[in-house]
Amino acid sequence: MGKQTSTSAPEERSATAKYAGGFPQTFGDFKDQFVTAENPTPQSIPPPKYGDQGIIGEKHVLIMVGLPARGKTHMAKRLCQYLRFFHGANTRVFNVGEYRRRDAGVGQTADYFTKENEEQRMKFARAALKDMIDFLFQEDSMSFLEQRGVDSGRVAIFDATNSTRERRRWLIEQIGTLPLKVLFIESICTDEAVVEKNVRMAKINNCDYSGVMTEEQAFKDFMQRVRNYEKEYEPMGSDDEVDLSFIKLIDCGRRVEFNRVHGFLLGRVAQFLSNMHATTCSIYLSRHGQSEYNSHGKIGGDSGLTPMGEAYAQKLAEFADRVITRDPENGEARPVRLWTSSLQRTKLTARHLKHDKVKTGGGKDWIQMAPRVLRNLDEIYAGVCDGMTYEEIRAAYPREYELRRQNKLSYRYPRGESYLDVIARLDPLVQELESYREDVLIVGHQGVLRLIYAYFAGLDRDEAATLSIPLNTVIKLTPRTHDCIEERVLLHDPSENQEPIDPPSY
Ligand code: F6P
């Protein structure tokens, strides 16, 4: 077949030069950028910023079900962050308790939560439901360009006990005819000791009680609140509910039941919830020690460590032996996992870590930090720019340099990756991390660790690509229901020996 010739007008042919000084604002503008004589009708959809495959334009409501202190709010919040970060879904939690505290004030005691007082409490559920429907159906505030870049729809999580059939029937009456998919998520815990632990950890210091009662009074009152709900509680799955979609999580994921769970997003929700649990774990993030390429300001590659990188590797091993692998209460060894990427700079950084045998809580032998090498942890691949300095990229590919500066998250290096591509390959790893009950040390790379950090710290993915993850530093993250505790330890200070510091990234 002969080479096709273009019939485009001269103005179109010069369109590539048109946006040298500014980023396009509309889809039409964006398209113009790619119009050339050889390709007059290009496919020029920008990389998806808000979306992912399979959930395009759909709306979902996830309704939590269960007695108080069953970890519903914890699940709702983590799920919200997961769907936002990994699937670009515009997700929001509507917590009925927050409406109650806002409208009725704090300090409600157990008798407020009896059957007799239900009508009083229904008004908070109605207010939350109204806001939820507004959120789901409000005019899209996204620009045309962003929508064209794939609108992944919205997800609302309705967080309340919803523990009677009557309440659930009411919810279905309110939203059942709207164009959305509904999934109930029920958390069941039959172990009284776990419930009491949850109450002590998460409830007695919350704003319902702080400053109102002593801790012991608050504990007793909350347990009475649980008893009041127990009297009316009807678990899901009776004959009149078998047509509903629901997931039952029994005893922190020991057993999971699915009923009519279909579709991409609900499949991801089911998988996420089956992995997550309530045990608080920490994740230690460390970049590899300084690499040869780092010292020359080159990106990517697969170089070894400099002497400074090697010094850090040794300090990391000492720190792991002294701190990471020790129980902070009694100093005894405790099981910790280790992940590295497949690139040699992370494996070299991890090579001095000790692999002693320790006992797990269940009495089994555990090889401390047995190395697990994961290709999905490899650094963002810079394609044709791999091995260049930022200055060299700017000189050789000024347009690419500018486009990346304009939108670092969705910019994809020619023949390489974007941060959004890396997010997609980190999804399975994060599911795995959520399932672990031991702390994990990840020896990784700047780009990849930015994303893992942002996800666990509860940040938006738009903020992730420019976060600071310095060399020579261990970052400890301990995610909790409402926040994430962060500690940073500088293990090797390059300024002490006037060693070169990490060049800035662009
Ligand atoms: O410079 C170190 C490095 O890990 C490079 O290999 C990688 O391309 C870069 O950081 C990622 O950071 P940025 O996305 O800011 O260029």
Residues whose N, C-alpha, C, O or C-beta is under 5 A from the ligand:
A	BS01	F6P	K298 I299 G300 E379 I380 H445 Q446 G447 A465 S505 Y506
